[in-house]
Amino acid sequence: MGVKERKEREKLEKRELILEAAHNLFLERGFDQVSIRNIAEAIEYSPATIYLYFKDKNQIFHALHTEAFRRFGEALYTSQQGIANPMDRLIKMGEAYMHFAINHPEYYDIMFIMKAPMEHVDEMDLKCDWPEGRKTHDYLESLLAECKEHGHFKNTENPYLSLLVWSTMHGLCSLKVRDRLRIYPEESREEMFTKAFDTFKQILLTL
């Protein structure tokens, strides 16, 4: 490996170290309670080193958010492969959503639960919105539209239906991820979670 390649690899490794430390701190303390100095101290760097890689804390969070949605989108799209019926794909999408949230709560928290800025300023000093979530939401709406073409959801408008589907899945998964199902007996929590999703599927089939 040449000097140039080695330096580039070291740069990428350092960037990933910064992101990992920031991710852990955001989850532990919350976005507002973490500073660039905190992140630097966690990996024994100077704050100036952090600024070589990221303009500010918002940009760090945006990088984490983008990666979380990349993994999330990949999981959802993979679940659709080889399934022709759009309603079956919608159900599989819901199952993949739950599986991702349960198995990757650290990403789900960053994406949907943690209070944090929903815009940042990029390297060109341009204010950017969050296209990652929009892309996933647009995919859901297109899938629901396809379901309508196959006779489902005849009397329901897409924007309201997509919000219903998303908010129901988010509610179930948030309660699970944040361990808020303790209101139910421990031995019945998994069944409650599964049966609630099964009931939601049945409701969708009646619309």
Stockholm file with secondary structure:
# STOCKHOLM 1.0

chainA/1-207         MGVKERKEREKLEKRELILEAAHNLFLERGFDQVSIRNIAEAIEYSPATIYLYFKDKNQIFHALHTEAFRRFGEALYTSQQGIANPMDRLIKMGEAYMHFAINHPEYYDIMFIMKAPMEHVDEMDLKCDWPEGRKTHDYLESLLAECKEHGHFKNTENPYLSLLVWSTMHGLCSLKVRDRLRIYPEESREEMFTKAFDTFKQILLTL
#=GR chainA/1-207 SS CCHHHHHHHHHHHHHHHHHHHHHHHHHHHCGGGCCHHHHHHHTTCCHHHHHHHCSSHHHHHHHHHHHHHHHHHHHHHHHTTTCCCHHHHHHHHHHHHHHHHHHCHHHHIIIIISCCCSCEECTTSCEECCHHHHHHHHHHHHHHHHHHHTTCSTTSCHHHHHHHHHHHHHHHHHHHHTTCGGGSCGGGHHHHHHHHHHHHHHHHHHC
#=GC SS_cons         CCHHHHHHHHHHHHHHHHHHHHHHHHHHHCGGGCCHHHHHHHTTCCHHHHHHHCSSHHHHHHHHHHHHHHHHHHHHHHHTTTCCCHHHHHHHHHHHHHHHHHHCHHHHIIIIISCCCSCEECTTSCEECCHHHHHHHHHHHHHHHHHHHTTCSTTSCHHHHHHHHHHHHHHHHHHHHTTCGGGSCGGGHHHHHHHHHHHHHHHHHHC
//
